[in-house]
Amino acid sequence: MDIARRNNVTVTGNPGGRPVVLAHGFGCDQNMWRLTVPALAEEYRVVLFDYVGSGRSDASAFSADRYSSLDGYARDVTEVCEALDLRDAVFVGHSVSAMIGVLAAARAPERLGALVMVAPSPRYIDDDGYRGGFSAEDIDELLSSLESNYLGWSAAMAPVIMGNEDRPELGAELKNSFCATDPDMARVFARTTFLTDSRDDLKSVRVPTLVLECTQDVIAPREVGAFVHHSIPGSTLVTLDATGHCPHLSAPEATNRAITSFLADLP
């Protein structure tokens, strides 16, 4: 199988630099990182890709069975790393990809040597002593709406997820990204994203980790960032001067500074 074609892999930047793998979140694709790539390209070898079912990936490779768990997406990551023979790469994952990176690092520790988690959430549903931001009923309603009218759900939810009401173009971009995703494949990814409980997986992290949160984020509130930080020994938590769930688009300068500072301090 041609992994590069399957996942629409793009490699740019410094060929001799440490690899940095940028992984998009639900309903998105690698284009969401376009404001981050220039901050990394001079020093690092930058790897971008689309999960199967997203962006310009090979849709014929999609399997509902494989992608009904985060492990299926983690396999995409490790197979891309193997195809490129990446070693000691830094994995930068947005939203659900942050937890996919945790699984990938456990699967292939020789491939991934550090993690950057951008607006991560290991569980979206509230639990005893844990605030994920949503009740079980909230998530049921969200998924029901998504499954019955995906385009309508995208139009309604994208501005909420993006935040930054004074910059409607950002919400419009996210809506267009959602709408460009095949609805059937998006339904599988959405259920996997919003119903998975990955809290225990955080305990497996043994690599340097940066956790980035925003001051206001309806998808991953600050209690979640604190939980992730406290669950990963030695991790660094940075609260960005940013709002919404996509700081790499809404506040790229602050996001890029935090990432490059973390990278510069890595052994």
Beta strands, then each sheet from edge to edge (+ up, - down):
strand 1: 10-13
strand 2: 19-23
strand 3: 45-48
strand 4: 89-94
strand 5: 112-118
strand 6: 209-216
strand 7: 236-243
sheet 1: 1+ 3- 2- 4- 5- 6- 7-
end
